[in-house]
Structure formats: structure tokens, C-alpha cells
Amino acid sequence: MPVKAASSLEELKKLRKPIVNPNVAHKQSFTKVEKAAVWITDKVGTMGFFFIILIWTIVWLGWNIFAPKTLQFDPFPAFVLWLFISNMIQIFLMPLIMIGQNLQGRHSEYRAESDFEVNVKAEREIETILTHLENQNELILKIVSRICDDDNASKPQA
């Protein structure tokens, strides 16, 4: 889609829109629930969360394998309670992470749209500058032509 160059600096200034930071605009568009979903998505996708789950699993399974039988609460080999809790964590986190990823994808779309607007604005400004330079070039050529004509007219003919 070609962009029409502004014919003057004033027209170019009228076409300017205020610059919007897509990162700020995106964060401000979140509801409280969406902010929570993105926060959880950011935290679950870290090595820290992985280590918490790993340590929890090792402690849980270790206790229920090596502790005295009277102190075990989820005895080996079944680990029914551990499996239940692990599955519940997965079931709750899976859609929540997908929601967070969708929100993060929306952020990418905002950034791409902002980049496009900047590119269109830059193209319009460049075309305006080029038009101005072409006009200046024509004026310079006319001035040089007049100077050359004046020099030729003032030189005595031999």
C-alpha cells in the first residue's frame, strides 16, 4: 500500500500521531485476572519453579519410601495422593499457561502493529524529505543555469 507523501512540513506535522509505547499499552489493557495469568505463566516457566516441583517430589517420594511405616501418609508403591496432587497441578496450570501465552501473543501483535505504524510514518517523512530535496535540486539547477547565463552574457564576445 503506497503512502502519499505530505506536500509540506505543516501537513506532515498534522499527520503525526503521538507515540504510544506498545509495552505500556499492552500492560494497561490487562484485567486483574489477566495480570495474574501472565504472572503465573512467567513464574511457572522458570527453573525456580522446576526446582520447587523437583524438590517437592523428591521429599514426598523419599519420605513415603524411607520413613517408618507408621509415619508414611502415601505409602510406596501406589503414591496415589502424590499422583492426584501432581495431576491437579498440571490440570490447573495447563489452561492457565495457555491463557498467559495467548496474552503474551497479543503483546507481540501490539508490537508488530506499532512497528508497522512507525514504518509507515518513516516512509511518509522520507517521501516528504525526498520531495523537498527534489524541489531544492530544481531551484539550485535554475540558479546555476542563471549564473552560467549571466557569466556568458557578461563575457565579451571574441
C-alpha positions as CSV (number, residue, x, y, z in Angstrom):
1,M,0.0,0.0,0.0
2,P,1.8,3.1,-1.1
3,V,1.8,6.0,1.3
4,K,1.1,9.5,-0.1
5,A,3.8,11.9,0.7
6,A,2.9,15.1,2.6
7,S,3.4,18.1,0.4
8,S,4.6,20.3,3.2
9,L,6.1,20.2,6.7
10,E,2.9,21.5,8.2
11,E,0.9,18.8,6.5
12,L,3.4,16.2,7.8
13,K,3.0,17.6,11.3
14,K,-0.8,17.3,11.1
15,L,-0.4,13.6,10.2
16,R,1.7,12.8,13.2
17,K,0.1,10.9,16.0
18,P,1.5,10.7,19.5
19,I,3.9,7.9,20.0
20,V,2.5,5.1,22.0
21,N,4.6,2.6,23.8
22,P,3.1,-0.8,22.9
23,N,4.6,-2.4,26.1
24,V,2.8,0.1,28.4
25,A,-0.4,0.0,26.4
26,H,-0.4,-3.8,26.5
27,K,0.1,-4.0,30.2
28,Q,-2.6,-1.3,30.8
29,S,-5.1,-3.3,28.8
30,F,-4.9,-6.3,31.3
31,T,-7.6,-7.0,33.7
32,K,-6.6,-8.2,37.2
33,V,-7.3,-11.8,36.2
34,E,-5.2,-11.5,33.1
35,K,-2.3,-9.9,35.1
36,A,-2.5,-13.0,37.4
37,A,-2.4,-15.4,34.4
38,V,0.6,-13.7,32.9
39,W,2.4,-13.6,36.3
40,I,1.8,-17.3,36.8
41,T,2.9,-18.1,33.3
42,D,6.1,-16.1,33.8
43,K,6.8,-17.8,37.2
44,V,5.9,-21.4,36.1
45,G,8.2,-21.1,33.1
46,T,11.3,-20.7,35.3
47,M,14.0,-23.0,36.6
48,G,13.0,-21.9,40.1
49,F,9.5,-23.4,39.7
50,F,11.0,-26.6,38.2
51,F,13.3,-27.0,41.2
52,I,10.4,-26.4,43.6
53,I,8.5,-29.2,41.9
54,L,11.5,-31.4,41.8
55,I,12.4,-30.9,45.5
56,W,8.7,-31.4,46.5
57,T,8.6,-34.7,44.5
58,I,11.9,-36.0,45.9
59,V,10.9,-35.1,49.5
60,W,7.4,-36.6,49.1
61,L,8.6,-39.8,47.5
62,G,11.7,-40.1,49.7
63,W,9.6,-39.7,52.9
64,N,7.0,-42.2,51.8
65,I,9.6,-44.8,50.8
66,F,12.2,-44.4,53.6
67,A,10.2,-43.1,56.6
68,P,8.9,-45.6,59.2
69,K,5.6,-47.2,58.1
70,T,3.7,-45.6,60.8
71,L,4.7,-42.1,59.6
72,Q,4.1,-42.6,55.9
73,F,1.0,-40.9,54.5
74,D,1.2,-42.1,50.9
75,P,2.9,-45.4,51.0
76,F,5.1,-47.0,48.3
77,P,4.3,-48.4,45.6
78,A,1.0,-46.6,45.0
79,F,1.7,-42.9,45.7
80,V,-2.0,-42.2,45.0
81,L,-2.1,-38.9,46.8
82,W,1.2,-37.7,45.1
83,L,-0.2,-38.7,41.7
84,F,-3.5,-36.9,42.4
85,I,-1.8,-33.7,43.6
86,S,0.6,-33.7,40.6
87,N,-2.3,-34.2,38.2
88,M,-4.3,-31.4,39.8
89,I,-1.3,-29.1,39.4
90,Q,-1.0,-30.0,35.8
91,I,-4.7,-29.7,35.1
92,F,-4.9,-26.3,36.6
93,L,-1.7,-24.9,35.2
94,M,-2.1,-26.1,31.6
95,P,-5.1,-23.9,30.6
96,L,-3.7,-21.0,32.7
97,I,-0.4,-21.2,30.9
98,M,-2.2,-21.3,27.6
99,I,-4.1,-18.1,28.6
100,G,-0.9,-16.4,29.6
101,Q,0.7,-17.4,26.3
102,N,-2.3,-16.0,24.4
103,L,-1.9,-12.7,26.2
104,Q,1.8,-12.7,25.5
105,G,1.0,-13.4,21.8
106,R,-1.4,-10.4,21.9
107,H,1.6,-8.3,23.1
108,S,3.6,-9.5,20.1
109,E,0.8,-8.3,17.8
110,Y,0.7,-4.9,19.5
111,R,4.5,-4.5,19.0
112,A,4.2,-5.6,15.3
113,E,1.4,-3.1,14.8
114,S,3.4,-0.4,16.4
115,D,6.4,-1.2,14.3
116,F,4.2,-1.0,11.2
117,E,2.9,2.4,12.2
118,V,6.5,3.6,12.8
119,N,7.5,2.3,9.3
120,V,4.5,4.0,7.6
121,K,5.3,7.2,9.4
122,A,9.0,7.0,8.4
123,E,8.1,6.3,4.8
124,R,5.8,9.3,4.7
125,E,8.5,11.5,6.2
126,I,11.2,10.2,3.8
127,E,9.0,10.8,0.8
128,T,8.3,14.3,2.1
129,I,12.1,14.9,2.5
130,L,12.8,13.5,-0.9
131,T,10.1,15.7,-2.5
132,H,11.7,18.7,-0.7
133,L,15.2,17.7,-1.9
134,E,13.9,17.4,-5.5
135,N,12.4,20.9,-5.3
136,Q,15.7,22.3,-3.9
137,N,17.6,20.5,-6.6
138,E,15.4,22.1,-9.3
139,L,15.9,25.5,-7.7
140,I,19.7,25.0,-7.5
141,L,19.8,24.0,-11.1
142,K,17.8,27.0,-12.1
143,I,20.1,29.3,-10.1
144,V,23.2,27.6,-11.6
145,S,21.7,28.0,-15.0
146,R,21.1,31.7,-14.5
147,I,24.6,32.2,-13.1
148,C,26.0,30.5,-16.1
149,D,23.8,32.5,-18.5
150,D,24.8,35.8,-16.7
151,D,28.5,34.8,-16.9
152,N,28.2,34.0,-20.6
153,A,26.3,37.2,-21.2
154,S,28.9,39.4,-19.4
155,K,31.9,37.9,-21.1
156,P,33.0,39.8,-24.2
157,Q,32.4,38.0,-27.4
158,A,35.6,37.3,-29.3
